[in-house]
Amino acid sequence: MKPNMANRITRIHASLPGLLFGAIFVLMTSGAGAAPADDTAPPAETADTQALQKDWAQALATLKQYSAAQRDQAMIEAEAMLRNMDARIDTLEARARDEWTDLSASVRQQREATLRGLRQQRNELAEWYGGMKHSSTDAWGSVKQGFIEAYGTLRDSFTEARAEFNENDQQSQ
């Protein structure tokens, strides 16, 4: 493995505890996992979220099965996961732009912070993708697991962001 890649992987591994703490903090303070106060989400939104969760779960299950010898196929799957996430984040960003003038200043700030966080997590996921692409056979398992965990964190953050956008929309109506 190249020295720069080894340093990058070491930095990424060093940042994982902070990322995990942040994710746990967000989950604890957002009430994630708690029963919703009411079922005001539109049925189409709920169905789309369920379909999205199922697609992501299937993609992760498939990726977990790839060995280092199957790296090329794993990279195709991981790249598709990145493109899918990019499209989802782009959709939220477009929604924020479309609704911008109708939002209060505090909601605007909240959405900006949320989207910034999603992009940061997506960039961290891309670093894991690069690590998978260039990892040695010996490091494959741990780097692949790092990608899977980073993807799970991003997936959960995206789901929370989408719920936050819907909650803000309901409050402004």
Legacy VTK file of the C-alpha trace (Angstrom):
# vtk DataFile Version 3.0
C-alpha trace
ASCII
DATASET POLYDATA
POINTS 173 float
0.000 0.000 0.000
1.308 3.471 -0.803
2.421 5.548 2.225
-0.118 8.298 1.468
-2.963 5.770 1.322
-1.815 4.188 4.590
-1.796 7.637 6.221
-5.265 8.407 4.857
-6.670 5.102 6.120
-5.047 5.704 9.504
-6.624 9.204 9.677
-9.981 7.780 8.684
-9.770 5.068 11.320
-8.787 7.698 13.889
-11.859 9.788 13.044
-14.314 6.902 13.370
-14.873 7.239 17.141
-15.785 10.900 16.683
-18.109 10.082 13.807
-19.765 7.304 15.767
-20.175 9.566 18.800
-21.702 12.238 16.568
-24.106 9.755 15.013
-25.124 8.414 18.421
-25.578 11.968 19.726
-27.780 12.878 16.762
-29.847 9.731 17.225
-30.264 10.320 20.934
-31.191 13.982 20.634
-33.407 13.610 17.586
-35.672 11.017 19.117
-34.794 8.533 16.382
-36.113 5.145 17.241
-38.882 6.629 19.363
-42.446 6.233 18.281
-43.583 9.152 16.145
-45.954 11.609 17.758
-48.359 11.266 14.850
-48.531 9.696 11.422
-48.655 12.854 9.347
-46.155 11.746 6.674
-47.898 11.283 3.352
-48.354 7.597 2.399
-46.229 8.046 -0.741
-43.376 9.467 1.349
-43.572 6.556 3.787
-43.659 3.999 0.956
-40.692 5.688 -0.741
-38.717 5.666 2.510
-39.461 1.978 3.023
-38.431 1.170 -0.556
-35.263 3.197 -0.124
-34.362 1.408 3.117
-34.950 -1.957 1.420
-32.783 -1.023 -1.595
-29.972 0.170 0.653
-30.158 -2.953 2.815
-29.931 -5.160 -0.277
-26.970 -3.212 -1.669
-25.116 -3.455 1.642
-25.852 -7.165 1.973
-24.494 -7.731 -1.532
-21.373 -5.658 -0.864
-20.655 -7.529 2.372
-20.380 -10.796 0.435
-17.581 -9.647 -1.895
-14.088 -10.889 -1.203
-10.878 -9.142 -2.223
-10.835 -11.386 -5.312
-14.193 -9.880 -6.297
-12.977 -6.295 -5.864
-14.001 -5.152 -9.360
-17.618 -6.205 -8.850
-17.631 -4.751 -5.333
-16.370 -1.440 -6.685
-19.164 -1.356 -9.271
-21.696 -1.932 -6.486
-20.083 0.677 -4.214
-19.962 3.243 -7.009
-23.657 2.658 -7.719
-24.358 3.229 -4.022
-22.440 6.527 -4.152
-24.316 7.674 -7.270
-27.649 6.759 -5.687
-26.777 8.720 -2.563
-25.602 11.688 -4.643
-28.933 11.719 -6.474
-30.852 11.611 -3.192
-28.812 14.448 -1.678
-29.159 16.460 -4.898
-32.935 16.048 -4.629
-32.927 17.387 -1.061
-30.720 20.309 -2.111
-33.071 21.136 -4.996
-36.008 20.946 -2.629
-34.275 23.344 -0.240
-33.641 25.794 -3.112
-37.244 25.543 -4.324
-38.688 26.173 -0.863
-36.071 28.731 0.229
-38.236 31.861 0.053
-41.031 30.182 2.017
-38.781 29.192 4.932
-37.981 31.078 8.102
-34.380 32.086 8.740
-33.956 29.416 11.408
-35.254 26.652 9.121
-32.946 27.897 6.355
-29.967 27.685 8.698
-31.039 24.250 9.866
-31.364 22.966 6.309
-28.014 24.431 5.300
-26.341 22.716 8.245
-28.107 19.451 7.500
-27.112 19.494 3.844
-23.535 20.465 4.708
-23.385 17.506 7.096
-24.734 15.136 4.464
-22.146 16.302 1.928
-19.367 15.923 4.491
-20.460 12.398 5.321
-20.746 11.624 1.610
-17.170 12.843 1.080
-15.980 10.632 3.930
-17.760 7.720 2.265
-15.926 8.532 -0.973
-12.638 8.327 0.944
-13.572 4.835 2.090
-14.454 4.017 -1.525
-10.961 5.120 -2.551
-9.514 3.027 0.249
-11.397 -0.026 -1.027
-10.227 0.616 -4.555
-6.570 0.751 -3.558
-6.398 -1.465 -0.478
-4.213 -4.528 -0.240
-5.795 -7.939 -0.091
-4.957 -8.081 3.629
-6.662 -4.740 4.322
-9.702 -5.433 2.114
-11.977 -6.698 4.862
-11.433 -3.804 7.257
-11.599 -1.139 4.544
-14.760 -2.686 3.089
-16.280 -2.746 6.583
-15.334 0.916 7.021
-17.158 1.751 3.775
-20.210 -0.214 4.886
-20.308 1.536 8.277
-19.798 4.969 6.729
-22.574 4.230 4.256
-24.892 3.158 7.058
-24.183 6.388 8.932
-24.844 8.446 5.817
-27.997 6.474 5.039
-29.341 7.086 8.545
-28.419 10.776 8.394
-30.140 11.106 5.043
-33.299 9.468 6.385
-33.259 11.855 9.362
-32.663 14.850 7.076
-35.591 13.899 4.910
-37.808 13.556 7.977
-36.535 16.930 9.220
-37.427 18.542 5.879
-40.928 17.055 6.074
-41.346 18.180 9.680
-40.303 21.714 8.802
-42.765 21.733 5.909
-45.606 20.652 8.191
-44.728 23.299 10.769
-44.719 26.079 8.163
-48.163 25.152 6.875
LINES 1 174
173 0 1 2 3 4 5 6 7 8 9 10 11 12 13 14 15 16 17 18 19 20 21 22 23 24 25 26 27 28 29 30 31 32 33 34 35 36 37 38 39 40 41 42 43 44 45 46 47 48 49 50 51 52 53 54 55 56 57 58 59 60 61 62 63 64 65 66 67 68 69 70 71 72 73 74 75 76 77 78 79 80 81 82 83 84 85 86 87 88 89 90 91 92 93 94 95 96 97 98 99 100 101 102 103 104 105 106 107 108 109 110 111 112 113 114 115 116 117 118 119 120 121 122 123 124 125 126 127 128 129 130 131 132 133 134 135 136 137 138 139 140 141 142 143 144 145 146 147 148 149 150 151 152 153 154 155 156 157 158 159 160 161 162 163 164 165 166 167 168 169 170 171 172
